[in-house]
Structure formats: structure tokens, C-alpha cells
């Protein structure tokens, strides 16, 4: 039994997606056979990094969670101003400005980093979740025990800052979520990854295949669905505009867009055919997927995308932003969905899926086979245990 330390900016046991779900999944799996401690912050909300959990150590299921206080809340406007200044400076960007950005990006939690510095020798292996945030960036240079980074790399502006080079040195071990994430790493760093695993995370199959979808062609409305945080960085302003323009062109009154999830840092559309139920329970989410015709994911920055996997389990086709190389790759490998690159291709792909229900149905079936072949809990558990054995062997 190995002693494993996870370092992650946030730790949420019931996270529905993102790096938070991945972290929780990995912790739950590895704690079955290893001694696991999670080193994280007291923050619950990644927008503000406000301390909402109690600090200190708690026992949760078969593992320990050690939470440290965040020393400053995030000011998005200030953070973006500093980032713009850093990017405009190019190669001449000062370390001071980069460090200021990293602190504003947060969660600024120096006590967490100091704990890692002092007590890392008590662990056999360290697993770091993410590459972008302060606890990970500041912990990596001080590590002296074996570690692996689960970077969730995106093709995004901050990745270009020199300060992040300390998160992607060539001799590090990585666990990537998809081949396209590996490609992002190699393109941005201009180096081949020498040591890596390809794992991803799993999606629980709650679908009973003998129960047919409640959606059919006789329904009055075709429901298009999105799942996840509704914010500018996830491509929602563009999606709302594209959907509006599409409706203006074809005058269809039988198609609605329903967006599940909490709204952050943006005004939502006021159009009657775009609906915002807010954050919903897992059961409600599954029912909404089952009642939908297809899933839309407008994000250009994804390292995995739980939502398209969940939709494929329900045999629903997906239409995704092709600027996300990861989601585009999933669609190509699975033959489970289509992708768009601009307003015109969005309109044409959406028209095709709506006008060809038999093809759309087959895409959904292909997607389910893809998920069951690659992203079940047992498959991910096997890969994770192989990774730990390799790193400690």
C-alpha cells in the first residue's frame, strides 16, 4: 500500500464535471488500495476562491482531506489586466508580473505549498491535478519525491507564459486525458513527451437500454441541451448568437435550447426559446439528457468533456465546437457526433442532425459503444493502478 498525496486547487466530492470530478474519481479509486491524502484549499467557488470549507484535516470515506485557507479572493478584472500586460510583453515579460498574475489567478494559498515543502517525504507518490493554478505551479519546483502531473492542458493564452514552463519540463511524468491534450503539450512546448499515461476519467452508466427515449419525431419540440457552467470562457455568448441567427434563417418554432448549470460572469439570453433551469440534480440532468435530441458543447477549451460522454451513454448525438481538438477527436474516434468551426458550419451541422434522425440515432449508438469501451470505472481503475505501479516500481 502506497502513501499518495493529491494536490488540487479545489476538492469537491460531488463535482459533476471538470478537473474537480477527475480529482474526486481518482481519489475514490486509489483510496480503495492505497493510503490517500488530499491537499487542497478551503475554497468551493473557483470564480472567487472564497473560503467556504473548514480548514484543517477531515476524514472522508477512506481518505483524508487537508484544507488550507486562501489568502485573497479573486478579482477577475485585475487578473485579466495583468494577463493582458504579460501577453503583450511577450518574451520580455517580467517575472514579477507573471507572479502577480499567478497570485490573482489563485487560489493564493502559500500555507498549502509550505505544507508540501515540509511533509512531502511522508508520501511515496504525489499526484498534481491541473497546471494553471498557484498550488500546482508553486509546488512542482520543490518536489523531491516521485510525482505525476494530470495537467488538463488547454490551448489557452496563459499556457504561453514562461512561468508555466516549470510545469512541463521534459523529464516529468504526465497523465493526459486524450491524445489531443498530448498534442497541445507537444505543440506549445516544442518537445516530445517522454513519460506519460493516457487515462481520462469515467462516467457512470445509469441508463437502462431497454427503456426507450421519451423523445421522438412526433414531439412538438426538439430539445437541444448544454450542460455545465454558463460563462464566457465556455463559449456561451457565441452559442447564443449562433442559435439566434440560425433561428432567424429557418424560422423553426419546434426547436428549443436548454442550458443546464449555474451562470457566471455574463448576462444570459432573453430569447423565449433559450431556457435556463439553473443547477439541477443528477437525476434531473439524466432525465433532461434522455428527453433531448442532441447535446451541444460550445467550449473551445476542453481536456476531456464529461457532458458529451454522459450524452453518449444515453445514445444522444453531440454537436461540439471543433476548436476544441479534444472534443473533435472524441467525435472522430467514436463516430458519435459532429463539430463546427464557425457560424455557417454550426447552422449546416445542426440542420443535418435535425433533418436526418436515423443518422443522428446511429451517431448516438456509436457514442455509447465508445464510452463503454474506454471510460468505465473498471477501465480507469486498471489504468490508474498500472500508473502507480509504474511510478513506484
ZIQUI-V201819 format. One record per residue. N is the residue number from 1. PHI is phi as a letter, one per 20 degrees, with the letter a starting at -180 (NA if undefined). NEAR is the number of other ideal C-beta (glycine too) atoms within 8 Angstrom. Layout:
n=<N;N>
phi=<PHI;PHI>
near=<NEAR;NEAR>
//
This chain:
n=<1;2;3;4;5;6;7;8;9;10;11;12;13;14;15;16;17;18;19;20;21;22;23;24;25;26;27;28;29;30;31;32;33;34;35;36;37;38;39;40;41;42;43;44;45;46;47;48;49;50;51;52;53;54;55;56;57;58;59;60;61;62;63;64;65;66;67;68;69;70;71;72;73;74;75;76;77;78;79;80;81;82;83;84;85;86;87;88;89;90;91;92;93;94;95;96;97;98;99;100;101;102;103;104;105;106;107;108;109;110;111;112;113;114;115;116;117;118;119;120;121;122;123;124;125;126;127;128;129;130;131;132;133;134;135;136;137;138;139;140;141;142;143;144;145;146;147;148;149;150;151;152;153;154;155;156;157;158;159;160;161;162;163;164;165;166;167;168;169;170;171;172;173;174;175;176;177;178;179;180;181;182;183;184;185;186;187;188;189;190;191;192;193;194;195;196;197;198;199;200;201;202;203;204;205;206;207;208;209;210;211;212;213;214;215;216;217;218;219;220;221;222;223;224;225;226;227;228;229;230;231;232;233;234;235;236;237;238;239;240;241;242;243;244;245;246;247;248;249;250;251;252;253;254;255;256;257;258;259;260;261;262;263;264;265;266;267;268;269;270;271;272;273;274;275;276;277;278;279;280;281;282;283;284;285;286;287;288;289;290;291;292;293;294;295;296;297;298;299;300;301;302;303;304;305;306;307;308;309;310;311;312;313;314;315;316;317;318;319;320;321;322;323;324;325;326;327;328;329;330;331;332;333;334;335;336;337;338;339;340;341;342;343;344;345;346;347;348;349;350;351;352;353;354;355;356;357;358;359;360;361;362;363;364;365;366;367;368;369;370;371;372;373;374;375;376;377;378;379;380;381;382;383;384;385;386;387;388;389;390;391;392;393>
phi=<NA;e;e;d;d;e;d;b;g;c;c;c;f;d;f;e;a;m;f;f;f;g;f;f;f;f;f;f;f;f;f;f;c;c;e;d;c;d;d;b;d;e;e;d;d;f;f;d;m;f;f;c;e;f;f;o;d;c;e;c;l;d;c;d;c;d;d;d;f;e;e;b;f;e;d;g;f;f;g;f;f;f;f;g;f;f;f;f;f;m;f;e;f;e;f;f;f;f;f;f;f;f;f;f;f;m;f;f;b;f;f;f;f;f;f;f;g;e;d;f;f;f;d;e;b;d;d;d;d;n;c;e;d;g;g;f;f;e;e;g;f;d;f;c;d;g;b;c;d;d;f;l;f;c;e;c;g;g;g;e;f;g;f;e;f;f;d;b;f;f;e;f;e;c;c;e;e;a;g;f;f;g;f;g;g;f;f;f;e;l;b;f;f;e;c;b;c;c;c;m;c;d;c;f;e;e;e;d;g;f;e;f;f;e;e;b;f;e;f;f;c;e;e;e;c;c;c;p;g;e;b;g;f;e;n;f;g;f;f;f;f;f;f;f;f;f;f;f;f;d;l;f;d;d;c;c;d;d;d;e;p;e;e;c;l;a;e;e;f;e;f;f;e;d;d;c;f;n;f;c;f;f;f;f;g;f;f;f;f;f;e;e;e;b;d;d;c;e;f;e;c;c;d;b;n;f;f;f;f;f;f;f;f;e;m;d;f;c;c;c;f;f;f;e;f;f;f;f;f;g;f;f;f;e;l;d;a;d;b;c;c;b;f;f;f;g;f;f;f;f;g;f;f;f;e;c;f;f;f;f;f;f;g;f;f;f;f;f;f;f;f;f;e;c;c;e;f;f;f;f;f;f;f;f;f;f;f;f;f;f;f;d;f>
near=<5;9;11;15;14;17;14;16;14;12;13;8;6;5;10;9;9;8;11;12;12;14;15;13;12;14;13;10;11;13;12;7;6;11;9;13;13;14;13;15;15;12;15;8;8;7;8;8;15;9;10;7;8;6;8;6;7;8;7;7;6;5;13;10;12;11;14;13;10;15;7;8;8;12;7;8;6;8;12;8;8;12;11;8;9;12;11;6;10;6;5;5;11;7;7;6;12;13;9;9;15;11;10;12;11;14;13;11;14;8;9;14;13;8;11;15;8;6;8;13;6;5;12;8;15;16;13;14;14;12;13;9;11;14;16;17;14;11;14;13;6;10;10;5;10;9;12;15;13;15;13;13;12;9;9;6;6;10;13;7;11;8;11;13;8;9;11;12;7;9;5;11;11;13;13;14;14;13;8;10;14;12;9;13;14;11;7;11;9;5;6;5;10;6;7;10;12;11;12;10;13;10;11;5;8;5;11;4;4;3;5;3;8;6;10;6;4;3;7;3;7;10;11;15;15;17;14;13;7;14;10;8;6;11;11;13;8;8;12;12;9;11;12;10;10;11;11;6;7;6;6;6;5;6;11;10;13;14;13;13;11;7;9;8;6;10;2;10;6;3;7;3;10;13;8;9;9;8;5;8;5;6;6;9;13;12;8;14;14;11;9;14;10;14;16;12;17;12;13;9;10;11;12;12;13;12;12;16;12;13;18;17;14;13;11;13;15;18;15;18;12;10;6;14;10;14;17;12;11;15;14;7;7;13;8;15;15;12;12;13;6;6;8;6;10;12;12;9;12;12;9;10;15;11;6;8;8;6;9;13;10;8;15;15;9;11;19;14;9;14;15;10;5;8;11;11;9;6;10;15;9;8;11;12;10;9;12;13;8;8;10;9;4>
//
